[in-house]
Amino acid sequence: MTMNKNTVLAWATYIMIFVGITLIALGAFRYDDVAGWGFAAVGIGFFANAWVFNALKGRV
């Protein structure tokens, strides 16, 4: 399996989705105070970046 630019972007997208889900889960289940909102907001930001990486596949 060769690692071309589309494969690298696909792996980056999967990793960012996993980290985003983890951060949202931390915000929802681990932290009950204001820090939970911060974790959830950063998790949503990871989803937005993963969406951009997915849109870039085949164009870069």
PyMOL commands that set and color helices and strands:
alter all, ss='L'
color gray80, all
select helices_A, chain A and resi 5-30+34-56
alter helices_A, ss='H'
color red, helices_A
deselect
rebuild
show_as cartoon
